Amino acid sequence: MNEPRGYVMRAVYRVLAYLLALEVVVQAAAIAWAVFGLSTWIENGGVLDKAGMESDTVAFDGVAGFAVHGMNGTVIVPALALLFLVSSFFARFRGAISWAGAALGLVVVQVALGILAHSVPALGMLHGAVALGLLVVCLVAARRSSAADPTREPVPTGSHHAPVA
């Protein structure tokens, strides 16, 4: 009776998991664009100091990458993680809530590390490593939701032998 709704909610869960994984890729691409653009700009004579960072006058190819990384990391990714957790309560398969909770926990750690790394730059390494963990958690969650999909053919378990005549 509730199976059509369960199927839809597993699909929502799966889409949110894949969107979160995609956001990790977007985050990596945005910050790489920004850093490579900044380093090229500096190599060509650009100067960046505190005053330049606090003004809107510094412009180089990739400067938008910093804005994209900041906006995604503080607004979009946390919002998706919350929606992912909410959907997990309705997805109705074993582990759905645990995987979504792990993703939300990693996002909270990511945001904290992103903020703290401005004071302790070495935390940036951990920020990158946790991002990879978030990517894996989201991909595993999406795959598990597919495996729980009753419209897919069941995967045989164990060995099946033809009866001996």
Backbone hydrogen bonds in HBPLUS format (Angstrom, degrees):
<---DONOR---> <-ACCEPTOR-->    atom                        ^
c    i                          cat <-CA-CA->   ^        H-A-AA   ^      H-
h    n   atom  resd res      DA  || num        DHA   H-A  angle D-A-AA Bond
n    s   type  num  typ     dist DA aas  dist angle  dist       angle   num
A0006-GLY N   A0002-ASN O   2.90 MM   4  6.13 157.2  1.95 154.3 161.9     1
A0007-TYR N   A0003-GLU O   2.78 MM   4  5.98 154.1  1.85 155.1 161.6     2
A0008-VAL N   A0004-PRO O   3.01 MM   4  6.25 160.0  2.05 145.9 150.8     3
A0009-MET N   A0005-ARG O   2.88 MM   4  6.12 160.1  1.92 150.9 156.5     4
A0010-ARG N   A0006-GLY O   2.90 MM   4  6.08 147.8  2.01 143.2 151.8     5
A0011-ALA N   A0007-TYR O   2.98 MM   4  6.24 149.0  2.07 144.1 152.9     6
A0012-VAL N   A0008-VAL O   2.88 MM   4  6.22 153.1  1.95 148.2 155.8     7
A0013-TYR N   A0009-MET O   2.88 MM   4  6.01 163.1  1.91 144.5 149.3     8
A0014-ARG N   A0010-ARG O   2.85 MM   4  6.02 158.7  1.90 143.9 149.9     9
A0015-VAL N   A0011-ALA O   2.91 MM   4  6.11 163.1  1.94 150.7 154.9    10
A0016-LEU N   A0012-VAL O   2.93 MM   4  6.15 163.8  1.96 154.0 158.5    11
A0017-ALA N   A0013-TYR O   2.89 MM   4  6.13 152.6  1.97 147.9 156.1    12
A0018-TYR N   A0014-ARG O   2.94 MM   4  6.22 163.1  1.96 153.3 157.3    13
A0019-LEU N   A0015-VAL O   2.81 MM   4  6.04 151.6  1.89 147.6 156.5    14
A0020-LEU N   A0016-LEU O   2.93 MM   4  6.12 157.1  1.99 147.1 152.4    15
A0021-ALA N   A0017-ALA O   3.02 MM   4  6.31 157.3  2.08 146.1 152.6    16
A0022-LEU N   A0018-TYR O   2.84 MM   4  6.06 155.5  1.90 146.1 153.2    17
A0023-GLU N   A0019-LEU O   2.85 MM   4  6.11 147.3  1.96 144.1 153.3    18
A0024-VAL N   A0020-LEU O   3.14 MM   4  6.51 142.3  2.29 143.9 152.9    19
A0024-VAL N   A0021-ALA O   3.17 MM   3  5.25 126.7  2.47  96.2 109.3    20
A0025-VAL N   A0021-ALA O   3.34 MM   4  6.75 152.9  2.42 144.1 150.4    21
A0026-VAL N   A0022-LEU O   2.88 MM   4  6.25 157.5  1.93 151.1 158.1    22
A0027-GLN N   A0023-GLU O   2.80 MM   4  5.97 158.2  1.85 147.5 153.2    23
A0028-ALA N   A0024-VAL O   3.00 MM   4  6.26 160.5  2.04 147.3 152.0    24
A0029-ALA N   A0025-VAL O   2.92 MM   4  6.14 162.8  1.95 152.3 157.3    25
A0030-ALA N   A0026-VAL O   2.82 MM   4  5.97 161.1  1.86 152.4 157.8    26
A0031-ILE N   A0027-GLN O   3.05 MM   4  6.22 168.9  2.07 152.9 155.2    27
A0032-ALA N   A0028-ALA O   3.03 MM   4  6.08 153.3  2.10 143.8 151.7    28
A0033-TRP N   A0029-ALA O   2.93 MM   4  6.07 160.5  1.97 148.9 154.1    29
A0034-ALA N   A0030-ALA O   3.01 MM   4  6.23 159.9  2.06 146.4 151.8    30
A0035-VAL N   A0031-ILE O   2.93 MM   4  6.07 169.7  1.94 149.6 152.3    31
A0036-PHE N   A0032-ALA O   2.92 MM   4  5.94 168.5  1.94 153.0 156.8    32
A0037-GLY N   A0033-TRP O   2.92 MM   4  5.90 152.0  2.00 140.6 149.3    33
A0038-LEU N   A0034-ALA O   2.86 MM   4  6.03 157.6  1.91 148.5 154.9    34
A0039-SER N   A0035-VAL O   2.89 MM   4  6.10 164.7  1.92 150.4 154.5    35
A0040-THR N   A0036-PHE O   3.02 MM   4  6.11 156.3  2.08 143.1 149.4    36
A0041-TRP N   A0037-GLY O   2.97 MM   4  6.11 156.9  2.02 145.1 151.9    37
A0042-ILE N   A0038-LEU O   2.92 MM   4  6.18 157.7  1.97 153.0 158.6    38
A0043-GLU N   A0039-SER O   2.92 MM   4  6.08 160.0  1.96 145.4 151.2    39
A0044-ASN N   A0040-THR O   3.05 MM   4  6.24 132.3  2.29 139.3 151.3    40
A0044-ASN N   A0041-TRP O   3.25 MM   3  5.17 133.3  2.48  91.9 104.3    41
A0046-GLY N   A0041-TRP O   2.87 MM   5  5.29 153.3  1.94 149.0 142.1    42
A0045-GLY N   A0042-ILE O   2.98 MM   3  5.18 157.0  2.03 116.3 116.3    43
A0053-MET N   A0049-ASP O   2.91 MM   4  6.22 154.0  1.98 155.9 164.0    44
A0054-GLU N   A0050-LYS O   3.04 MM   4  6.25 144.5  2.17 146.4 155.5    45
A0055-SER N   A0052-GLY O   3.31 MM   3  5.20 151.8  2.39  95.7 103.8    46
A0063-VAL N   A0060-PHE O   3.03 MM   3  5.57 166.0  2.05 140.8 138.7    47
A0065-GLY N   A0062-GLY O   2.81 MM   3  5.25 146.0  1.93 111.9 122.6    48
A0066-PHE N   A0063-VAL O   3.21 MM   3  5.77 142.1  2.36 110.5 118.2    49
A0068-VAL N   A0064-ALA O   2.88 MM   4  6.18 164.2  1.90 158.8 163.3    50
A0069-HIS N   A0065-GLY O   2.91 MM   4  5.97 164.6  1.93 144.8 149.5    51
A0070-GLY N   A0066-PHE O   2.93 MM   4  6.07 160.4  1.96 146.2 152.0    52
A0071-MET N   A0067-ALA O   2.85 MM   4  5.96 170.8  1.86 155.7 158.4    53
A0072-ASN N   A0068-VAL O   2.91 MM   4  5.90 167.6  1.92 151.7 155.8    54
A0073-GLY N   A0069-HIS O   2.96 MM   4  5.83 157.3  2.01 139.1 146.5    55
A0074-THR N   A0070-GLY O   3.04 MM   4  6.06 140.5  2.20 142.4 151.0    56
A0075-VAL N   A0071-MET O   2.92 MM   4  5.67 142.7  2.06 148.0 155.5    57
A0077-VAL N   A0072-ASN O   2.80 MM   5  5.70 175.8  1.80 157.0 158.5    58
A0079-ALA N   A0075-VAL O   3.07 MM   4  6.10 155.1  2.13 145.2 152.7    59
A0080-LEU N   A0076-ILE O   2.92 MM   4  6.16 163.5  1.95 156.9 161.3    60
A0081-ALA N   A0077-VAL O   2.91 MM   4  6.10 156.7  1.96 151.9 158.8    61
A0082-LEU N   A0078-PRO O   2.97 MM   4  6.20 153.1  2.04 146.7 153.1    62
A0083-LEU N   A0079-ALA O   3.00 MM   4  6.27 164.3  2.02 152.0 156.1    63
A0084-PHE N   A0080-LEU O   2.80 MM   4  5.94 151.3  1.88 146.6 155.4    64
A0085-LEU N   A0081-ALA O   2.97 MM   4  6.23 154.6  2.03 143.8 149.6    65
A0086-VAL N   A0082-LEU O   2.95 MM   4  6.26 164.6  1.97 153.5 157.5    66
A0087-SER N   A0083-LEU O   2.88 MM   4  6.08 163.9  1.91 150.2 154.7    67
A0088-SER N   A0084-PHE O   3.06 MM   4  6.24 135.9  2.27 139.1 150.7    68
A0088-SER N   A0085-LEU O   3.08 MM   3  5.08 128.1  2.36  95.1 109.2    69
A0089-PHE N   A0086-VAL O   3.21 MM   3  5.78 149.9  2.30 112.9 119.9    70
A0090-PHE N   A0087-SER O   3.03 MM   3  5.45 151.6  2.12 110.4 119.0    71
A0091-ALA N   A0087-SER O   3.06 MM   4  6.16 119.9  2.44 144.4 160.9    72
A0096-ALA N   A0093-PHE O   3.15 MM   3  5.75 166.9  2.17 139.0 139.8    73
A0099-TRP N   A0095-GLY O   2.94 MM   4  6.09 167.8  1.96 162.8 164.3    74
A0100-ALA N   A0096-ALA O   3.11 MM   4  6.26 164.8  2.14 148.3 152.8    75
A0101-GLY N   A0097-ILE O   2.78 MM   4  5.85 154.5  1.85 147.6 155.5    76
A0102-ALA N   A0098-SER O   2.88 MM   4  6.05 152.4  1.96 143.5 151.1    77
A0103-ALA N   A0099-TRP O   2.98 MM   4  6.24 154.3  2.05 143.8 150.8    78
A0104-LEU N   A0100-ALA O   2.93 MM   4  6.22 161.2  1.97 149.2 153.7    79
A0105-GLY N   A0101-GLY O   2.88 MM   4  6.07 160.6  1.91 148.5 154.2    80
A0106-LEU N   A0102-ALA O   2.92 MM   4  6.15 157.5  1.97 149.2 154.9    81
A0107-VAL N   A0103-ALA O   2.94 MM   4  6.20 149.3  2.04 146.5 155.4    82
A0108-VAL N   A0104-LEU O   2.95 MM   4  6.26 156.6  2.01 152.2 158.0    83
A0109-VAL N   A0105-GLY O   3.02 MM   4  6.31 160.6  2.06 148.3 153.4    84
A0110-GLN N   A0106-LEU O   2.80 MM   4  6.01 153.7  1.87 144.5 152.5    85
A0111-VAL N   A0107-VAL O   2.92 MM   4  6.19 163.8  1.94 155.9 158.1    86
A0112-ALA N   A0108-VAL O   3.04 MM   4  6.27 167.2  2.06 150.8 154.6    87
A0113-LEU N   A0109-VAL O   2.81 MM   4  6.01 163.4  1.83 154.4 159.3    88
A0114-GLY N   A0110-GLN O   2.81 MM   4  5.98 154.2  1.88 149.2 156.9    89
A0115-ILE N   A0111-VAL O   3.04 MM   4  6.30 147.9  2.15 146.7 154.4    90
A0116-LEU N   A0112-ALA O   2.85 MM   4  6.06 171.9  1.85 157.2 159.7    91
A0117-ALA N   A0113-LEU O   2.80 MM   4  5.67 146.9  1.91 145.5 152.8    92
A0118-HIS N   A0115-ILE O   3.35 MM   3  5.96 160.0  2.39 111.5 117.0    93
A0119-SER N   A0116-LEU O   2.91 MM   3  5.49 148.4  2.01 114.7 123.7    94
A0120-VAL N   A0116-LEU O   2.91 MM   4  6.14 155.1  1.97 148.7 156.8    95
A0123-LEU N   A0120-VAL O   2.90 MM   3  5.85 162.2  1.93 134.2 138.8    96
A0124-GLY N   A0121-PRO O   2.86 MM   3  5.52 161.9  1.90 119.7 125.9    97
A0125-MET N   A0122-ALA O   3.15 MM   3  5.87 151.8  2.23 115.9 121.1    98
A0127-HIS N   A0123-LEU O   2.89 MM   4  6.20 151.1  1.97 148.5 157.8    99
A0128-GLY N   A0124-GLY O   3.05 MM   4  6.32 153.5  2.12 145.2 150.1   100
A0129-ALA N   A0125-MET O   3.04 MM   4  6.34 157.0  2.09 146.1 152.6   101
A0130-VAL N   A0126-LEU O   2.83 MM   4  5.99 163.7  1.85 156.8 160.3   102
A0131-ALA N   A0127-HIS O   3.13 MM   4  6.27 145.5  2.25 137.5 146.8   103
A0132-LEU N   A0128-GLY O   3.24 MM   4  6.61 148.6  2.34 142.9 149.9   104
A0133-GLY N   A0129-ALA O   3.10 MM   4  6.49 149.7  2.20 142.7 151.5   105
A0134-LEU N   A0130-VAL O   2.86 MM   4  6.19 152.0  1.93 150.0 157.3   106
A0135-LEU N   A0131-ALA O   2.96 MM   4  6.26 155.2  2.02 147.2 153.8   107
A0136-VAL N   A0132-LEU O   3.05 MM   4  6.34 162.0  2.08 149.4 153.0   108
A0137-VAL N   A0133-GLY O   2.95 MM   4  6.18 167.5  1.97 153.5 156.9   109
A0138-CYS N   A0134-LEU O   2.97 MM   4  6.12 164.9  2.00 152.7 156.4   110
A0139-LEU N   A0135-LEU O   3.01 MM   4  6.23 160.1  2.05 150.4 156.0   111
A0140-VAL N   A0136-VAL O   2.89 MM   4  6.06 164.0  1.91 157.6 162.0   112
A0141-ALA N   A0137-VAL O   2.92 MM   4  6.06 161.5  1.95 148.0 153.6   113
A0142-ALA N   A0138-CYS O   2.97 MM   4  6.14 159.1  2.02 146.3 151.9   114
A0143-ARG N   A0139-LEU O   3.00 MM   4  6.19 160.8  2.04 146.8 152.0   115
A0144-ARG N   A0140-VAL O   2.87 MM   4  6.08 157.0  1.92 152.6 159.2   116
A0145-SER N   A0141-ALA O   2.98 MM   4  6.19 148.8  2.08 145.4 153.6   117
A0146-SER N   A0142-ALA O   3.14 MM   4  6.45 144.0  2.28 141.6 150.9   118
A0147-ALA N   A0143-ARG O   2.98 MM   4  6.31 153.5  2.05 147.3 154.6   119
A0148-ALA N   A0144-ARG O   3.05 MM   4  6.24 135.0  2.26 138.1 149.3   120
A0149-ASP N   A0146-SER O   3.05 MM   3  5.12 160.0  2.09 105.8 111.9   121
A0152-ARG N   A0149-ASP O   3.24 MM   3  5.82 163.8  2.27 115.4 120.3   122
